[in-house]
Amino acid sequence: MSNFRTVELSDEAFENAGLRFLTIKTNNLKGRGDICLFIPEMEEELTDLPIYILLHGVYGSSWAWAMKGGAHITAKRLMDKGDIGPAIIAMPSDGLWGDGSGYLSHKEKDFAQWIVSDVPAAIIETIAGATINSPLCIGGLSMGGYGALMLGGQFPHKFKAISAHSAITKFEQMANFVGEPLERYAIQNTNINVIDVLQKNKKKLPAIRFDCGTKDSLLEANRTLHNELSALNINHNYEEFEGGHEWPYWQKNVEATLRFFYNHIK
């Protein structure tokens, strides 16, 4: 029995490059949500396939990580080389509220539960090899990096690892990217900054890594988060690389995310 009123899955006859598209209707969004999926080709049937969730940034949607970031191409290359094992790459929309939902709960819609609960459940229902025992990891860029750190911190029992690129680290930084006044979000949770969430659950967090470009406007915010986590003795990996808040940076560094996930589900 389905968890959702409607489930629409793309037809394999018309798919390309291992990408599939899934649309479900969920009460958490009070409507439909989209997920782009990369499903690896496998010579043998595998079960409990890992699910790596990648969250997009502001202005984007479920197609962004694949069609602007080439995440599926990077994943296939690493899998073909044997650098990482087979895994489903799940690239959901953020719920498509305004310029970006922030992956938070607001406006009577639960964008957090859409990602944490609906996305894995929909994949398990529709994709062969995915089961309730599939390890979950979560990553993202910019607003999606914020979402990955926040959701991974809020629901540490759900995820094996968290990875963020060029992350927003405090909700107030959303004002630099979105057109909606922040008060319009009407957020239900008082913990809206990454450090507050990670500090609250510091004893049970998944593995954490994050990085930022040396020419990124969010560089100092990421350095501050690194220093705050270090002061709290919260184990994490932080790196800086050449580049700015732009797709060439994320195209290159998503490889670090995929390798990190694989290393923490083995």
N, C-alpha and C positions, 0 to 999 in steps of 0.2 A: 504494500500500500504506500502510495507516495506521500511525502511530507508537504507537497505543494499542490495547489489547485490545478495549475497547468505547468507542463514541462515540454519545451520545444528544443530538439537537438538537431543540429545540421545533418545533412545526408552525406555519408562518406563518398558517394559518387561525385560530389561537387566540391569536396574539400581539397586543400592544397597545403603542402609543406608540413603535414602533421597537425595542422590547426583545425580545431572543431569549435563550434559556437553553440552556446546553451543559453536559453532564456527561460526563467521561471517566474511564476507569480508567488510572492511571499507576503505575508501579513506584516513582516518587519519593515518592508518598504511601502506597504499599502498599495502594491502594484507589482510591476515586473522589474527584474534585474537581469543584467547580461553578464556572461562569463565567457571569455576566450580561453581555450584550452590547447596546450600542446601535448599530444599523446605520442610517446615514442614507439617506433616500430620494434617489435620483439620477435625473435625466432621461436621462443617458447612462451607459453602463457605463464605470467607471474601473478602472484597475489600480494596483497598488502603493499601495493605500489606507493611510495612516498608521494605526498602532495605538497608542492612548493607554491605558496600563494605570493604573487607579486602585485603590490598596490601602486596605482598610478598617481600622478600629481594633479594639481589644479588644471582645469580646462580639459582634461583628458577623459578617457573612457576605457572600456574593456579591450579595445584594439591597440591602445597606445604602446604597451610594452612590446607587442609583437611588431606592429607596423611602423613604429618610430624607433624602437629600441632593439629590434631583432633578437629578443630574448630567446625565442624558440630556436633560432639558428645557432646561437652560442651554446644553448643546452644540448642540441643535437651533436655539435662538434665535440663537446666534452664527453658526451655519452659514447660516441663512435670511437673516440680515443681510449675509452676506458678510464678516463680521469674521474668521472662520476658515474654512479649507477643509474639505471632507468628510473625516471620519475615523471609524474604528471606536473606540468607547469600550469597553474591556474591564475588567470589574469582577469579578475572581476572589475566591473565598474564600481565606483564609490557610492552608487545610488542616485547619482546625477541630480543632486540638489544644488542650485546656484552654480557658482564657479567651482565649488568643491565642498563636499559634505564634512570633510575632516575626519570621516570614519567614526563619528561620535553619535550619540543618541540625542536627537533634538527634533522639534517640530512634529511630535507624535510619530516619528519614524525612528527605528532603531538601526542605524547604519552600522553600529558595532556588531550586533547579532547577525545582520546580513552577512558580514564577512566571516565571523567566527563560527556561526552555526549553519546558516543556509548554504554557503558556498561548499563546504565539505560534504554536507548531506546531499546536495544536488549531484556532486561528482560521484559519490558512492552509489547513488541510485542509477546513474546513467552510463558510467564508464567501467568497462571490464578491467579487473585487476585492482580497483580501488575498493577498500573495505573499511569497516569501523576501526580496524587495526592499522590502517595506513598512517605512518608518521606524518605529522604536519609541521611545516616551517613557514615563517612569514617574513616578507621583506618588502621594500618599497623605496620610492624616490620622492624627495621633497615632502609634499603633504602625505604621500604614501609612506615615506620614511617615518614621519610622525605617527601615522596610523599603525605601522608595524611595531614601533616601540611602545605605543600606548596599548594596543590590543595584546601584544605579547606579554606586556607587563600586567595587564588587567586579568588575563586568562592564562597564567603561566602553565597550568596543567594541560593546556591544549597543544602547546607547541614545544618542539625540540630545540629550535633555534630562531633567533631574530637577526635580521640584517637590514641596515638602512643606509641609503646614499643621500647626501645633501639634505639631511632631515630638518624640517621645522621642529624645533624643540619645545616651544611654548606656544600655546594657542594664540596669543596676541600677535605672533609673527604672521598669522594668516592674513592679517590686515594688509600686508605688503603684496598680497597676491590676488585676493578676491574682491569683487565689486560690492558684495553685500556687507552692510555694517555688521560687526561681530555680535551686537546685541540681538540681531535677527535670528541667530542660531538657537537661542533659548535652550542652552545646554542643560541637561538634567543632572549631570555629574559635576561635582565641585573640583575634582582632580582633573585638571585640563592641561597640565604641564608634564612633560615626560619624566622629569626628575621626581616629581611627587608620586607618580604611579610606581616607578621602579623602586623608590625608597620604601614605599608601603609594603611591597611584596619581595623585598630584597633577599629573603632567605629561601625562596623557591623559584627564582627566575630561570628561564631557559638560558642557553648560551647566547651571548650578545656580541655583535660586531657592528660598527658603523664607520663611515668614512665621509670626507668632504673635500672638495676641490680647493686648491690654494687661492683661486680667484673667485670663489663663491661668496655671495653676499651673506650667506649663513655660516661662514667659516668660524667667526668668533663665537657664535651661539653653540656650534658643535664642540669647539674647544672648551667652552664653559661646561657643557654637559660632561665631557670627558673628565674634567677636573673635579666636578661634583661627584661623579661616580667613583673616582679614585679616592676621594676624601671619605666616602661612605664604605670603602672596601668592597664595592660591587664589581665583581670580575667582568671584564669586557675587553674587546680589542678595538682600538681606535686608530685609524690611518688617515693620512692626507696624501692626495695625489695632485698632479698638475691638472688644471682645468677649472671650468666654471659651472654655473647652474644651467646645464645644457645637455642635450641628448648625446653628443659625442662622448662626454664624460660617463654617462650612464650606460651607453652601449659597451664601452670598454670594461667598466668595473662591475657589471652584473656578474661577470665570471667569478669574481671573489665571493659574491653571495652564493652562487650555486655550489662552489667548492666548499664553502663554510657549512652550508646545509648538509651536504653529503657527509662531511667529516663528523657531523654530530648526530647522524642517524645510523651510522655503521655499528 
